[in-house]
Amino acid sequence: MRQRYLNTIPLIFLVLAIIFSSSGCGKFIGGLKANYYFAKANKSFSEAQYRDAIGLYEIALVHNPGLVEAYQYLGESYKNLYRGPAVDTPENNERADKALEALKRAYEIDPYDKNVIYSLGDMYDRLRNFEEAEKLYLKILELEPTNMENYYVVAGFYKKYVPVRASGASGEQEGGETEGKTAFQKAEEMYLRRIELDAESPEGYAYAAQFYEDLQPPDFDKAYKFHVYRTRLEPDNNIPWYAIGVNRFWKAHRLQTQLSKEDRIEHAKVAEEALLKAIEMEPSYSFTYYYMGIIYRNIYAAVYPERKSRYIEEADMWQQRAQDARKKELERKRLEQELKGLK
């Protein structure tokens, strides 16, 4: 009985081998070919040889039509060749269509892949299709609501649709309204939601401050408040104090025609005090000295013309200290690179 059972084993393996060779083997070889061409395409893509990459991705997809990454990077290749909606030519429009076609296919295969969602959303964004792009960016938040970086990605998307304001206009008066909120309000909401998720993280306040300072024109006062919040969270960090100094200087300088002499002096004093604190904490940071110099040169020398020569001398002194600190920074970086090379 045992011998009869053993005699049937080779026959079973033979049948399995025939089945494998007639169906599974073809898929296996196709998968190998797909991976081979996909790897070659990736190399071309990394070298910005997008036309070559397109051909290779298409061959990979012939061998494996379900390779989602190949569709994604095929779309990215066409996207990199696309020159934007301002170039209205058949060739450029075809690139946009091909990019969308490939990225939509990738999204159909895996609608939960964050990278694919971002790629497709970015393509709609490049086409200035705000509504479709917004749906995809918000889906990233739905998939990963606790990932802090996603809020910056979505906020960055909205920022691109915030129009330049008339000087002195508030954010609530921005254009680009969708579903009752402007692009400005939606971007602002993303930064504030990020802070709410982790109110003890200085990073959230830094990004919010940068958002207000990047507006055209900047909202210096809202940015200033977030810099101050950050000093409370990081009392021993020189960078928030440096940021306060820079913020108050630029308000006094850029809004000089709108501010009184007294207000400009007050902002300059706050800037100077903050920068001196930053220097005390980190005396090697060259940019702090640089801003001390331009406060004296561009603010004090302007509002006190009778003391101009004195303030210019003071500015020159700070400028020299900035140059000395910068030389030390570069020398330190050079030594660090040399030490890395010895390891």
Secondary structure, 3 states (H helix, E strand, C coil): CHHHHHHHHHHHHHHHHHHHHHHHHHHHHHHHHHHHHHHHHHHHHHCCCHHHHHHHHHHHHHHCCCCHHHHHHHHHHHHHHCCCCCCCCHHHHHHHHHHHHHHHHHHHHCCCCHHHHHHHHHHHHHCCCHHHHHHHHHHHHHHCCCCHHHHHHHHHHHHCCCCCCCCCCCHHHCCCCECCECHHHHHHHHHHHHHHHCCCCHHHHHHHHHHHHHCCCCCHHHHHHHHHHHHHHCCCCHHHHHHHHHHHHHHHHHCCCCCCHHHHHHHHHHHHHHHHHHHHHCCCCHHHHHHHHHHHHHHHHHHCHHHHHHHHHHHHHHHHHHHHHHHHHHHHHHHHHHHHHHC
